[in-house]
Amino acid sequence: MTPYEIERRFLLKTFPKIEADAAIVHISQGYLDVPQNLDSVRVRVYGGGRAEMTIKRGMGMRREEHNQPLETSFAHTMMDVCPYTLAKLRFRYDGWDIDVYQDPLSGIVIAEREYASL
């Protein structure tokens, strides 16, 4: 069975008011150049020392998604060859992921909610 991600994303004009106990994690991610039949291949390193590679296909709210854990040192090596990289702070609160992007995308705030796959 193909794994699917179902999510809704919203561009926010301002950072929402959240409780002080919201979980916060720093995320560095890079995107690899990929053939046209793949929509995106992303490498992500989380501030807690965890890393993964994600392949996504499709468009809209429901997309095919494959995640693969990576050794953190290997993920950092992969990030070195990614032509596109970014950093963000992720706040987890009340079932939402709120991403506050840093350079080069400073000022962008996205709220995202994932739903169970069908």
C-alpha positions as CSV (number, residue, x, y, z in Angstrom):
1,M,0.0,0.0,0.0
2,T,1.3,3.4,-0.9
3,P,1.8,5.8,2.0
4,Y,0.0,9.1,1.7
5,E,0.3,12.4,3.5
6,I,-2.8,14.4,3.9
7,E,-2.3,18.0,5.1
8,R,-3.6,21.5,5.0
9,R,-1.2,24.5,5.0
10,F,-1.9,28.1,5.6
11,L,0.2,31.2,5.1
12,L,-0.1,33.4,8.2
13,K,0.2,37.2,8.2
14,T,1.5,37.1,11.8
15,F,2.8,34.6,14.3
16,P,-0.2,33.3,16.3
17,K,-0.4,33.6,20.1
18,I,0.5,30.2,21.5
19,E,1.2,28.9,25.0
20,A,4.7,29.1,26.4
21,D,4.9,25.3,26.7
22,A,4.7,24.7,23.0
23,A,7.4,22.2,21.7
24,I,10.0,24.0,19.6
25,V,12.5,22.3,17.3
26,H,15.1,23.8,14.8
27,I,14.9,22.2,11.4
28,S,17.5,22.5,8.6
29,Q,16.4,21.1,5.3
30,G,17.7,20.8,1.8
31,Y,16.2,19.8,-1.6
32,L,18.0,17.7,-4.1
33,D,17.6,18.2,-7.9
34,V,15.5,15.3,-9.1
35,P,14.1,13.9,-12.3
36,Q,10.7,15.2,-13.4
37,N,8.9,12.0,-12.3
38,L,9.7,12.9,-8.7
39,D,8.1,16.0,-7.2
40,S,10.6,16.5,-4.4
41,V,13.4,14.8,-2.5
42,R,14.1,16.5,0.8
43,V,16.8,15.9,3.5
44,R,15.9,17.2,6.9
45,V,18.0,17.5,10.1
46,Y,16.1,18.1,13.3
47,G,17.7,20.0,16.3
48,G,17.3,16.9,18.5
49,G,19.8,14.9,16.4
50,R,17.4,13.0,14.2
51,A,17.5,13.1,10.4
52,E,15.5,11.8,7.5
53,M,15.0,11.9,3.7
54,T,11.5,12.3,2.3
55,I,10.3,11.7,-1.2
56,K,7.0,13.3,-2.2
57,R,4.9,12.8,-5.3
58,G,1.7,14.5,-6.3
59,M,-0.1,17.8,-5.7
60,G,-2.7,19.1,-3.4
61,M,-3.8,18.0,0.0
62,R,-3.1,14.3,-0.5
63,R,0.3,13.3,-1.7
64,E,2.4,10.1,-1.8
65,E,5.1,10.3,0.8
66,H,8.1,8.0,1.7
67,N,10.3,8.8,4.7
68,Q,13.6,7.2,5.4
69,P,15.6,7.8,8.6
70,L,19.2,8.7,8.0
71,E,22.3,8.8,10.1
72,T,22.8,12.5,11.1
73,S,26.4,12.6,9.7
74,F,25.2,11.3,6.4
75,A,22.3,13.8,6.3
76,H,24.8,16.6,6.9
77,T,26.9,15.4,4.0
78,M,23.8,15.2,1.8
79,M,22.9,18.8,2.8
80,D,26.3,19.9,1.6
81,V,25.3,18.9,-2.0
82,C,21.7,20.2,-1.9
83,P,21.4,23.3,-4.2
84,Y,18.5,24.6,-2.1
85,T,18.5,24.8,1.6
86,L,16.5,26.6,4.4
87,A,16.1,26.7,8.1
88,K,13.1,27.1,10.2
89,L,11.8,26.9,13.8
90,R,8.8,24.6,14.2
91,F,6.4,25.2,17.0
92,R,4.0,22.3,17.8
93,Y,0.9,23.4,19.5
94,D,-2.7,22.1,19.8
95,G,-2.3,19.7,16.8
96,W,-0.7,22.3,14.6
97,D,2.9,22.7,13.3
98,I,3.7,26.4,12.9
99,D,6.9,27.0,10.9
100,V,8.8,30.3,11.2
101,Y,11.3,30.4,8.4
102,Q,14.7,31.9,8.8
103,D,17.1,33.2,6.0
104,P,16.7,33.1,3.1
105,L,12.9,33.0,3.7
106,S,12.7,35.2,6.8
107,G,9.2,36.5,7.5
108,I,7.3,33.5,6.2
109,V,5.1,31.8,8.8
110,I,3.1,28.6,7.8
111,A,0.6,26.7,9.9
112,E,0.1,23.1,8.9
113,R,-2.1,20.3,10.1
114,E,-1.7,16.7,9.1
115,Y,-4.5,14.2,9.0
116,A,-4.6,10.5,9.1
117,S,-4.0,8.7,5.8
118,L,-6.9,6.9,4.1
